[in-house]
Amino acid sequence: MDKVCVITGASAGIGVGIALSMVEKGGIRRLALVARRREKLEEVAQQCKKAGATDVLILAKDLSDLRSCAEAVQETVQHFGSKTV
Ligand SMILES: NC(=O)c1ccc[n+]([C@@H]2O[C@H](COP(=O)([O-])OP(=O)(O)OC[C@H]3O[C@@H](n4cnc5c(N)ncnc54)[C@H](OP(=O)(O)O)[C@@H]3O)[C@@H](O)[C@H]2O)c1
C-alpha cells in the first residue's frame, strides 16, 4: 500500500515546496493538503497531480482550532483508510 503524506501549511511557501518535493523526489502519490484557503490548496493539488500524484485530498481547516485538527485527521483516515495513516 502506498504511503500517505499529510502536509500542513500546504497553500503557500514552504508547504507548497514540501508537497511538490514529496511527489517529485519522494515518490509519494497520495497527499492530504491542509490550510485555510481552499482555492490555493486546489491550485497546489493541481500542481501535485501534474507532477504525478494520483490522489490529493484537500482539507480547508483552521489548525488553530483543535476541533479542526481532529477533523483533519479523521477525514484523512476516512479518505485513505486506517491502515495507511
Ligand atoms: N520562509 C522561511 O525562510 C522560513 C524560515 C524559518 C522558519 N519559517 C517558518 O516556517 C513556517 C512556514 O513558513 P512560510 O514562509 O512557508 O510561510 P507562509 O508562506 O506564510 O505559509 C504559511 C502556511 O501556513 C498556513 N497557515 C497559517 N495559519 C494557519 C492556520 N491557522 N490553519 C491552517 N493553516 C494555516 C497558510 O495557509 P492559509 O493562509 O491558507 O491558512 C500557509 O499555507 C512559518 O512558521 C515560518 O515562520 C520560515
The ligand as a Gaussian input file, in Angstrom:
#p B3LYP/6-31G(d) Opt

LIG

0 1
 N       10.252000      31.084000       4.842000
 C       11.353000      30.924000       5.589000
 O       12.502000      31.196000       5.170000
 C       11.246000      30.361000       6.994000
 C       12.399000      30.120000       7.725000
 C       12.296000      29.555000       9.002000
 C       11.050000      29.268000       9.528000
 N        9.930000      29.533000       8.814000
 C        8.633000      29.208000       9.396000
 O        8.051000      28.142000       8.639000
 C        6.634000      28.330000       8.588000
 C        6.177000      28.417000       7.125000
 O        6.849000      29.496000       6.506000
 P        6.401000      30.009000       5.067000
 O        7.408000      31.003000       4.628000
 O        6.112000      28.824000       4.186000
 O        5.025000      30.795000       5.431000
 P        3.770000      31.172000       4.524000
 O        4.147000      31.296000       3.091000
 O        3.101000      32.320000       5.199000
 O        2.831000      29.881000       4.646000
 C        2.183000      29.598000       5.848000
 C        1.229000      28.438000       5.590000
 O        0.554000      28.128000       6.808000
 C       -0.849000      28.152000       6.596000
 N       -1.498000      28.581000       7.824000
 C       -1.252000      29.705000       8.533000
 N       -2.075000      29.785000       9.586000
 C       -2.868000      28.657000       9.535000
 C       -3.941000      28.166000      10.330000
 N       -4.393000      28.825000      11.411000
 N       -4.531000      26.990000       9.983000
 C       -4.107000      26.316000       8.903000
 N       -3.102000      26.724000       8.105000
 C       -2.505000      27.892000       8.411000
 C       -1.046000      29.124000       5.432000
 O       -2.216000      28.832000       4.710000
 P       -3.628000      29.588000       4.827000
 O       -3.360000      31.059000       4.936000
 O       -4.317000      29.185000       3.552000
 O       -4.296000      29.011000       6.022000
 C        0.167000      28.780000       4.578000
 O       -0.105000      27.636000       3.792000
 C        6.324000      29.592000       9.383000
 O        6.001000      29.210000      10.695000
 C        7.644000      30.345000       9.337000
 O        7.755000      31.205000      10.461000
 C       10.013000      30.055000       7.559000

